[in-house]
């Protein structure tokens, strides 16, 4: 008797969401035992099994309804590495290539940090079918991003910097600088 694709594939499909849910629950329990506070409402998309691409230091706090995207797309090299940071509720961290946030940093609620962008060079191909390109995002130690801040691919934010609420950061911010606006620009120093 043969148990070919006709029988095994439906069983695999049926168990895949259950395995993913089990993986998520196991990961949540592990990071909590390690001293992190990650709200159970977190959504993690992209790779089915994301554990090796998300690193949280003890003391990391991720608030309610946050989302992490760990790209599984061709050419991606995702990594989300968070030190002892606070990520406010409803924030989104999307990693096509690495995102790193240093200790003692604060990410305000509803912020959006992304290290990938859609490719759009070929007018004959829909943008959604052209894949991604990206640049690593590095946010230093003791940084404060206000609420609703957007940080785009390739940006580095230096230690001790402050980015005002609602800013869109399109280029790198120096250590100890204060930036605000759309697009964000330097308005002072700490």
C-alpha positions in Angstrom: 0.0 0.0 0.0 1.4 3.4 -1.0 1.1 6.5 1.1 2.1 8.9 -1.6 1.6 12.6 -1.8 -2.2 12.3 -1.8 -2.3 11.3 1.9 0.8 12.8 3.4 0.5 16.3 2.0 -2.9 17.1 3.6 -1.5 15.8 6.9 1.5 18.1 6.7 -0.6 21.1 5.8 -3.0 20.4 8.6 -0.2 20.1 11.1 1.9 23.1 9.8 -0.1 25.8 11.6 -0.1 23.8 14.8 3.7 23.3 14.6 4.2 27.0 14.0 1.9 27.9 16.9 3.8 25.4 19.1 7.2 26.9 18.0 5.9 30.4 18.8 4.7 29.3 22.3 8.0 27.6 23.0 9.9 30.7 21.9 7.8 33.0 24.1 8.4 30.7 27.1 12.1 30.6 26.4 12.6 34.3 26.1 10.5 34.9 29.2 12.6 32.5 31.2 15.7 34.4 29.9 14.4 37.6 31.6 12.6 39.3 28.7 9.0 40.6 28.8 7.3 39.9 25.4 3.6 40.4 25.3 1.7 37.3 24.2 0.0 39.3 21.4 3.2 39.6 19.4 2.9 38.7 15.7 5.9 37.1 14.0 5.7 36.7 10.2 7.9 35.7 7.4 10.0 32.6 8.2 7.9 29.8 9.8 10.6 29.0 12.3 12.2 32.3 13.3 14.1 31.4 16.5 17.6 31.7 15.1 16.9 35.1 13.5 15.5 36.9 16.6 17.9 37.5 19.5 16.6 39.3 22.7 18.9 40.3 25.6 17.6 39.9 29.2 15.6 42.9 30.2 14.2 43.4 26.7 10.6 44.5 26.7 8.2 44.3 23.7 4.8 45.7 24.3 1.3 44.8 23.2 0.4 44.1 19.5 3.9 44.5 18.1 4.9 42.8 14.9 8.2 41.3 13.8 8.9 40.3 10.1 11.8 37.9 9.6 12.1 37.7 5.8 12.4 34.4 4.1 12.6 36.0 0.7 15.4 35.3 -1.8 18.5 37.3 -1.0 17.4 38.0 2.6 19.8 37.8 5.6 17.4 38.7 8.4 18.4 39.2 12.0 16.6 41.1 14.7 19.0 41.7 17.7 17.6 43.7 20.6 19.5 44.6 23.7 17.9 45.7 27.0 15.4 47.9 25.1 11.8 48.9 25.4 9.7 48.6 22.2 6.3 50.4 22.6 3.0 48.9 21.7 1.9 48.4 18.0 5.5 48.8 16.7 6.8 47.0 13.7 10.3 45.7 13.1 10.8 44.2 9.6 14.1 42.5 8.9 15.2 41.8 5.3 18.8 42.3 6.5 19.9 42.9 10.1 18.2 45.3 12.6 20.1 45.9 15.8 19.0 48.1 18.7 21.5 48.7 21.6 20.9 48.6 25.4 18.8 51.2 27.2 17.1 52.4 24.0 13.4 53.3 23.8 11.2 52.8 20.8 8.0 54.7 21.1 4.6 53.2 20.4 3.5 52.8 16.8 7.0 53.1 15.4 8.1 51.3 12.2 11.7 50.1 11.6 12.4 48.4 8.3 15.6 47.1 6.7 14.1 46.2 3.3 12.4 48.0 0.4 10.6 46.7 -2.6 12.6 46.7 -5.9 10.9 48.8 -8.6 13.3 49.2 -11.5 11.4 47.1 -14.1 8.2 48.9 -15.3 7.1 45.7 -17.1 6.9 43.7 -13.8 4.5 44.5 -10.9 6.5 45.9 -8.0 5.2 43.2 -5.7 6.9 40.6 -7.9 10.3 42.3 -8.1 11.6 41.2 -4.7 13.4 43.3 -2.1 16.6 45.1 -1.5 17.8 46.5 1.8 20.3 48.0 4.1 21.1 47.1 7.8 19.5 49.3 10.5 21.7 50.0 13.5 20.3 51.9 16.5 22.9 52.6 19.2 22.7 52.6 23.0 20.6 55.0 25.0 18.6 56.2 22.0 15.0 57.5 22.2 12.7 57.2 19.3 9.4 59.0 20.0 6.0 57.6 19.0 5.2 57.0 15.3 8.9 57.2 14.2 9.8 55.6 10.9 13.4 54.4 10.4 14.2 53.3 6.8 16.7 50.8 5.4 20.4 51.6 5.7 20.1 54.1 8.6 22.4 54.2 11.6 21.4 56.1 14.7 24.3 56.9 17.0 24.5 56.4 20.8 22.5 58.9 22.9 20.5 60.3 19.9 16.9 61.4 20.1 14.3 61.3 17.3 11.2 63.3 17.7 7.7 61.9 17.4 6.4 61.4 13.9 9.8 61.7 12.3 10.8 59.8 9.1 14.5 58.9 9.3 15.9 58.5 5.8 19.6 59.1 6.6 22.0 58.4 9.5 21.9 60.3 12.8 25.0 61.1 14.7 25.6 60.3 18.4 23.9 62.7 20.8 22.0 64.5 18.0 18.3 65.4 18.1 16.4 65.0 14.9 12.8 65.7 14.0 10.5 66.2 11.0 9.6 64.6 7.7 12.1 63.8 6.4 14.0 64.0 9.7 16.7 66.6 10.0 19.0 67.6 12.8 17.6 70.3 15.1 20.1 70.2 17.9 22.3 68.2 20.4 21.7 66.7 23.8 
